[in-house]
Amino acid sequence: MTNLKNLSIEELQGFIKKLGYKEYRAEQILNWIYVKGAEDFDKMTNLSKKMQIELNKQFVLPTLPLVGKIESNDGSIKYLWELHDGGRIESVYIPEKSRKTVCISTQVGCGMGCSFCATGKLGLDRNLEEWEITEQVLSVQKDIGKRITNIVLMGMGEPLANTEKAIKAIYRMNELMQIGARKITLSTAGIVPEIYKISRIPIQFRLAISLNATTDELRSELMPINKKYPINELLQAGSYYAKKKHIRVTLEYIIFKGLNDRKQDAMRLANLSLKLPSKINLIPYNPVDNLDYKRPEDKVVERFKSFLYPVAPAVTIRWSKGRRVGAACGQLRGEN
Ligand code: SF4
């Protein structure tokens, strides 16, 4: 049996033609799955009964079994899904005034080994299939009963260590689920050659670089990938992306108490941000059990932001939702 959710439109059209039906039937099927949320062929009422039976014989429409769900009183929801091989991944739904965002995983675990990250402690199990990435959005959408407006590939895993599947999933979300490319953000720890690669792909999704430090010494300590691709090389790649896509890159900066929260850190960050069309997103660290890093006080975060101004005026602070349920950035670890 073929997994229909892993087929491209062209591949599905080929299968449908072989079964003796017109190609446009493929689009109808995809519309049922990705727009109307149908989970079996019997619900696809504009297909004949005979066709539904044939589709049932040829294809499967897998879903992600939900094994855990925790709701926070700020409205965010952490979902834990189990994969067919027993692996577990997480997604987080984050409701905001005008946006309904879902943060999705691209790998089971992560091999980047960032020292502050719960997922990094797990190590890498495997890359997700394209359909396993997209399905997180469909499943969350089904659970909340509302359309998702924004997607961030920022959950478990490094998307650019699974570039091909991550990009295919982005295309699917954009073309089939009709989510605007600029409402989709891929966040990377900084795999430089892959940033150049995705710069040349025409679809204009957003790029976020998880920077977190302003010196190579500290960044290499926090994020071992920096030893291979230091800050300057990374920002050059970010600049290339911004120019190719005519888009500002987001520099994510997690603030750790007493580590990267001083005035001189802010000044260096402001200057680094001038190297590319960018905006800065400050994220107060979310403490994780068994890790020594601490969250700075809110007033320290506000002061850090004020130091950035006026050199870097485009700054936001993400007061992470979902902290109470362990669903905030760097807290995902595949368990409840
Ligand atoms: S911060 Fe991101 S890239 Fe680093 S270990 Fe965690 S999931 Fe992987």
Residues whose N, C-alpha, C, O or C-beta is under 5 A from the ligand:
A	BS01	SF4	C110 M112 G113 C114 C117 T119 G120 G155 M156 G157 E158 A189
